[in-house]
């Protein structure tokens, strides 16, 4: 059971990190478009 929780938490962390990087790329583009 603990391995499952660890796996899910790890996957979630990787997913959040990827999304965060994408957002960091998107925001400057959006700011550039609106200016």
N, C-alpha and C positions, 0 to 999 in steps of 0.2 A: 504493500500500500504506500509506503513512504517513497519507494522508487517511482511510483506513478505520479505522486504529487511533485517530486523533484523534476521529473520529465516534463510535466505540464508547465511548471513554473519556468523551466529553462526555455521551453518552446515559446512561451508567452513573452519572455524577456527578449529573445531573439526577434520576435515579430515586432514588438514595440520599438526596438532599436532600429529596425529597418524602416518602419513607418516614420519614426522621428527624423531619420536621415532624409527621407523623401520630402517631409514637410520643410526641413531646413533648406532643401533645394528649391521647393516650390515658392516659399514666401518671398525671396528676393525677386523671383520672376514676376510674381503678382504685383509687388511694389513697383517694379520696373514698368509694368504695363499700365498701372494706374497713374503714374506720374506723367 
